[in-house]
């Protein structure tokens, strides 16, 4: 049953001293979880078409305290971002530009009750920030994100490192050729197809890997995996970024999905959740994820969903 909820504004000092502005969606009664929602890229706390507002309202109505924050330089928060090309700004976010501001926000809103989970959620670059913050902040109970990339914005993966990803990219371009033609599109098919055939000669990353691979994020994911912190990374069924995670994270380090690490699929979901139906589907997954983190050992909130066990739970071994 949906509960009533209220909104309030929270201000706090950011990493550089500038004021950060956040909105707290407060449920009626004790919260089931505290969930921080992060927009992708350099979007403010509302997200595309106010999708995070809709999501926060839905979570609060279900009993979760939802927090939306503008990192420094975005929305109503103080501070500034450098005036530089869009891809450079994206790479700045991918490299951790908002990590400290989000960490401070998460610390400020973290529940005092040990049995109330602190969950971080983000789309695309917001998911990157969530994973980086979770590595630093032990109070975080779990991370759930949509469309998190490992590849740097605008960069190309070298031959041999993501063969399945390149193959899927070639097949997608080939399908588009049925509707549009041109030498440029033909090259877009040939290049990834050829690269998908190049064998990987070494499992070691080259010294310059950070040019095309977000190696700090890779390190954070490995640390969270080793800690067995519950992580759920969600992708649309046609999102080739999921293949990047399988090949450049799991495959590269000979890991696999485990009870605490999930690569989930949600039909027709995009990176920025610009459709109301997508928002509702993801909000339901966040709600279920948080409820699982609070459920006693051996129980789940939904018999149809995977069991993401927190660190220290004997059932996670």
C-alpha positions as CSV (number, residue, x, y, z in Angstrom):
1,X,0.0,0.0,0.0
2,X,1.4,3.4,-1.0
3,X,2.2,5.8,1.9
4,X,2.1,9.5,2.0
5,X,5.3,11.4,1.6
6,X,6.8,14.9,1.9
7,X,9.7,16.7,0.2
8,X,12.3,18.9,1.9
9,X,15.4,20.7,0.8
10,X,18.8,19.8,2.3
11,X,21.9,22.0,2.0
12,X,25.4,21.0,3.0
13,X,29.0,22.0,2.3
14,X,30.6,20.3,-0.7
15,X,34.2,19.2,-1.2
16,X,35.4,22.6,-2.3
17,X,33.3,24.5,0.3
18,X,30.5,25.4,-2.1
19,X,26.9,24.7,-1.0
20,X,25.3,21.5,-2.3
21,X,21.6,21.4,-2.7
22,X,19.6,18.2,-2.4
23,X,15.9,17.2,-2.1
24,X,14.8,14.6,0.3
25,X,11.6,12.6,-0.4
26,X,10.5,11.5,3.1
27,X,8.1,8.6,3.6
28,X,5.5,8.6,6.4
29,X,7.0,6.5,9.1
30,X,10.4,4.8,9.5
31,X,12.2,4.4,6.2
32,X,12.8,0.9,4.7
33,X,16.0,2.3,3.2
34,X,17.8,5.5,2.4
35,X,18.5,5.6,-1.4
36,X,20.6,8.3,-3.1
37,X,19.7,8.8,-6.7
38,X,22.3,10.1,-9.1
39,X,21.7,11.4,-12.7
40,X,24.0,10.5,-15.5
41,X,26.7,12.7,-17.0
42,X,26.3,16.4,-16.2
43,X,22.5,16.3,-15.7
44,X,21.1,18.0,-12.6
45,X,19.3,16.1,-9.9
46,X,16.0,15.9,-11.8
47,X,17.4,13.8,-14.6
48,X,16.0,13.7,-18.1
49,X,12.4,14.8,-18.2
50,X,12.2,14.8,-14.4
51,X,12.6,11.0,-14.3
52,X,14.4,11.0,-11.0
53,X,11.6,13.1,-9.4
54,X,9.1,10.5,-10.5
55,X,11.4,7.7,-9.3
56,X,12.0,9.3,-5.9
57,X,8.3,10.0,-5.4
58,X,7.5,6.3,-6.1
59,X,10.2,5.1,-3.8
60,X,9.0,7.4,-1.0
61,X,5.4,6.2,-1.4
62,X,6.7,2.7,-0.9
63,X,8.4,3.6,2.3
64,X,12.0,4.5,1.2
65,X,13.7,7.8,1.9
66,X,15.0,9.0,-1.5
67,X,17.6,11.7,-1.9
68,X,18.4,13.6,-5.1
69,X,21.5,15.8,-5.1
70,X,23.2,18.3,-7.4
71,X,27.0,17.8,-7.2
72,X,29.0,21.0,-7.3
73,X,28.6,23.0,-10.5
74,X,25.2,21.4,-11.4
75,X,21.7,22.6,-10.9
76,X,21.2,24.8,-7.8
77,X,24.4,23.8,-6.1
78,X,27.3,26.2,-5.9
79,X,30.6,25.8,-7.6
80,X,31.4,25.7,-11.3
81,X,32.5,23.2,-13.9
82,X,35.2,24.0,-16.5
83,X,34.1,25.3,-19.8
84,X,35.3,22.5,-22.1
85,X,33.8,20.3,-24.8
86,X,31.0,17.9,-23.8
87,X,33.1,14.7,-24.1
88,X,35.7,16.2,-21.9
89,X,33.1,17.0,-19.3
90,X,31.8,13.4,-19.5
91,X,35.4,12.1,-19.1
92,X,35.8,14.3,-16.1
93,X,32.7,12.8,-14.5
94,X,33.9,9.3,-15.4
95,X,37.2,10.1,-13.7
96,X,35.5,11.0,-10.4
97,X,34.6,14.7,-10.5
98,X,31.5,14.2,-8.4
99,X,32.7,11.4,-6.1
100,X,33.6,13.6,-3.1
101,X,30.4,15.7,-3.2
102,X,28.3,12.5,-3.4
103,X,30.3,10.9,-0.6
104,X,29.7,13.9,1.6
105,X,26.0,13.8,0.8
106,X,25.7,10.0,1.5
107,X,27.4,10.5,4.8
108,X,25.0,13.3,5.7
109,X,21.9,11.3,4.9
110,X,23.1,7.9,6.1
111,X,20.6,6.2,8.4
112,X,21.7,5.9,12.1
113,X,19.9,2.6,12.4
114,X,22.2,-0.3,11.4
115,X,19.4,-2.3,9.9
116,X,18.3,0.4,7.5
117,X,20.3,0.0,4.2
118,X,22.1,2.9,2.5
119,X,21.7,2.3,-1.2
120,X,23.3,4.3,-4.0
121,X,21.7,4.4,-7.5
122,X,22.9,6.0,-10.7
123,X,22.3,6.0,-14.4
124,X,25.4,5.9,-16.7
125,X,28.0,8.2,-15.3
126,X,26.0,8.5,-12.1
127,X,26.4,4.8,-11.7
128,X,30.2,5.2,-12.0
129,X,30.1,7.8,-9.2
130,X,27.9,5.4,-7.1
131,X,30.4,2.6,-7.4
132,X,33.4,4.8,-6.7
133,X,31.7,6.2,-3.6
134,X,30.7,2.8,-2.3
135,X,34.4,1.7,-2.4
136,X,35.3,4.6,-0.1
137,X,32.3,4.6,2.2
138,X,31.8,1.5,4.3
139,X,28.3,2.5,5.4
140,X,27.0,1.9,1.9
141,X,25.0,-1.4,1.9
142,X,24.6,-1.8,-1.9
143,X,24.8,-0.2,-5.3
144,X,22.3,-0.5,-8.1
145,X,22.8,1.2,-11.5
146,X,21.6,1.4,-15.1
147,X,23.9,1.5,-18.1
148,X,27.3,1.8,-16.4
149,X,30.1,1.9,-19.0
150,X,33.7,0.8,-18.5
151,X,34.9,2.3,-21.8
152,X,35.9,5.9,-21.8
153,X,33.5,8.3,-23.7
154,X,34.5,8.7,-27.3
155,X,37.3,6.1,-27.0
156,X,37.8,2.9,-29.0
157,X,38.5,-0.5,-27.4
158,X,41.7,-1.9,-28.9
159,X,41.5,-5.1,-30.9
160,X,41.3,-8.3,-28.9
161,X,39.9,-6.9,-25.6
162,X,36.1,-7.0,-26.3
163,X,35.5,-9.4,-29.1
164,X,31.9,-10.2,-28.3
165,X,31.1,-6.5,-27.9
166,X,32.6,-5.7,-31.3
167,X,30.7,-8.6,-32.9
168,X,27.4,-7.3,-31.5
169,X,28.3,-3.7,-32.6
170,X,28.9,-5.0,-36.2
171,X,25.7,-7.0,-36.2
172,X,23.7,-3.9,-35.1
173,X,25.3,-1.7,-37.8
174,X,24.6,-4.5,-40.3
175,X,20.9,-4.4,-39.4
176,X,20.8,-0.7,-39.8
177,X,22.2,-1.1,-43.4
178,X,18.9,-2.5,-44.4
179,X,17.3,0.9,-43.9
180,X,20.3,3.2,-44.7
181,X,23.2,2.8,-47.0
182,X,26.5,4.6,-47.5
183,X,30.2,3.9,-47.4
184,X,30.5,5.3,-43.8
185,X,28.0,2.8,-42.5
186,X,29.7,-0.1,-44.4
187,X,33.0,0.8,-42.6
188,X,31.1,0.8,-39.3
189,X,30.3,-2.8,-40.0
190,X,33.7,-3.9,-41.3
191,X,35.9,-2.4,-38.6
192,X,34.2,-4.0,-35.5
193,X,33.7,-7.3,-37.4
194,X,37.5,-7.5,-38.2
195,X,38.4,-6.5,-34.6
196,X,36.1,-9.1,-33.2
197,X,38.3,-11.8,-34.9
198,X,41.6,-10.5,-33.4
199,X,42.6,-12.9,-30.6
200,X,43.7,-11.5,-27.2
201,X,47.4,-12.2,-26.8
202,X,47.6,-11.2,-23.2
203,X,45.3,-10.9,-20.2
204,X,47.3,-8.0,-18.9
205,X,46.2,-4.5,-19.7
206,X,48.6,-2.2,-21.6
207,X,50.2,0.6,-19.7
208,X,48.1,3.2,-21.5
209,X,44.8,1.4,-20.9
210,X,43.3,4.3,-19.1
211,X,43.1,6.2,-22.4
212,X,40.2,3.9,-23.4
213,X,39.3,2.0,-20.2
214,X,38.1,3.6,-16.9
215,X,40.7,1.8,-14.8
216,X,39.8,3.6,-11.5
217,X,36.2,2.3,-12.0
218,X,37.6,-1.2,-12.8
219,X,39.6,-1.0,-9.5
220,X,36.5,0.0,-7.5
221,X,34.4,-2.8,-9.0
222,X,37.1,-5.4,-8.1
223,X,37.3,-4.0,-4.6
224,X,33.5,-4.2,-4.1
225,X,33.4,-7.7,-5.6
226,X,36.1,-8.8,-3.2
227,X,34.1,-7.2,-0.3
228,X,31.0,-9.0,-1.5
229,X,29.1,-5.8,-1.4
230,X,25.8,-6.3,-3.2
231,X,26.0,-4.7,-6.7
232,X,23.3,-4.9,-9.4
233,X,24.1,-3.5,-12.8
234,X,21.1,-3.3,-15.1
235,X,21.0,-3.0,-18.9
236,X,18.5,-3.1,-21.7
237,X,18.5,-6.3,-23.7
238,X,20.1,-4.5,-26.7
239,X,22.8,-2.6,-24.7
240,X,26.2,-3.8,-25.8
241,X,27.7,-2.1,-22.7
242,X,26.7,-5.2,-20.8
243,X,29.1,-7.2,-23.0
244,X,31.9,-4.7,-22.1
245,X,31.3,-5.5,-18.4
246,X,31.3,-9.2,-19.0
247,X,34.5,-9.1,-21.1
248,X,36.5,-6.2,-19.6
249,X,35.6,-6.8,-15.9
250,X,34.4,-10.4,-15.3
251,X,36.3,-12.0,-18.2
252,X,39.5,-10.1,-17.8
253,X,39.8,-11.1,-14.2
254,X,38.3,-14.6,-14.5
255,X,35.4,-13.7,-12.4
256,X,31.7,-14.6,-12.7
257,X,28.3,-13.4,-11.5
258,X,27.8,-14.3,-7.9
259,X,25.0,-13.9,-5.4
260,X,26.3,-10.4,-4.5
261,X,27.1,-9.3,-8.1
262,X,24.4,-9.2,-10.7
263,X,24.3,-8.2,-14.4
264,X,20.5,-7.8,-14.9
265,X,18.4,-7.2,-17.9
266,X,15.4,-4.9,-18.2
267,X,13.6,-4.9,-21.6
268,X,13.8,-1.6,-23.6
269,X,15.6,0.4,-20.9
270,X,18.0,3.1,-22.1
271,X,20.9,4.8,-20.3
272,X,18.9,7.9,-19.2
273,X,15.5,6.4,-18.4
274,X,13.6,8.9,-20.6
275,X,10.4,6.9,-20.7
276,X,7.9,6.7,-17.7
277,X,7.5,3.0,-18.1
278,X,11.3,2.6,-17.8
279,X,11.3,4.7,-14.6
280,X,8.6,2.5,-13.0
281,X,10.4,-0.7,-13.9
282,X,13.7,0.5,-12.5
283,X,12.1,1.9,-9.4
284,X,10.5,-1.5,-8.8
285,X,14.0,-3.1,-9.1
286,X,15.5,-0.5,-6.7
287,X,12.7,-1.1,-4.2
288,X,13.2,-4.9,-4.4
289,X,17.0,-4.6,-4.1
290,X,16.8,-2.4,-1.0
291,X,14.2,-4.7,0.6
292,X,16.5,-7.7,0.0
293,X,19.3,-6.0,1.7
294,X,17.1,-5.6,4.8
295,X,15.6,-9.1,4.7
296,X,16.9,-11.6,7.3
297,X,19.4,-14.2,6.1
298,X,17.8,-16.9,4.1
299,X,14.8,-14.8,3.0
300,X,14.2,-12.5,0.0
301,X,11.7,-9.9,-0.7
302,X,10.7,-11.6,-3.9
303,X,10.9,-15.2,-4.8
304,X,11.3,-14.3,-8.5
305,X,14.3,-12.1,-8.1
306,X,18.0,-13.0,-7.6
307,X,19.2,-13.0,-4.0
308,X,21.8,-10.3,-3.5
309,X,23.4,-11.1,-0.1
310,X,25.3,-8.5,1.9
311,X,28.9,-9.0,3.0
312,X,29.1,-11.2,6.1
313,X,26.0,-13.2,5.4
314,X,26.9,-16.9,5.5
315,X,24.5,-17.6,2.7
316,X,26.7,-15.4,0.4
317,X,29.7,-17.7,0.5
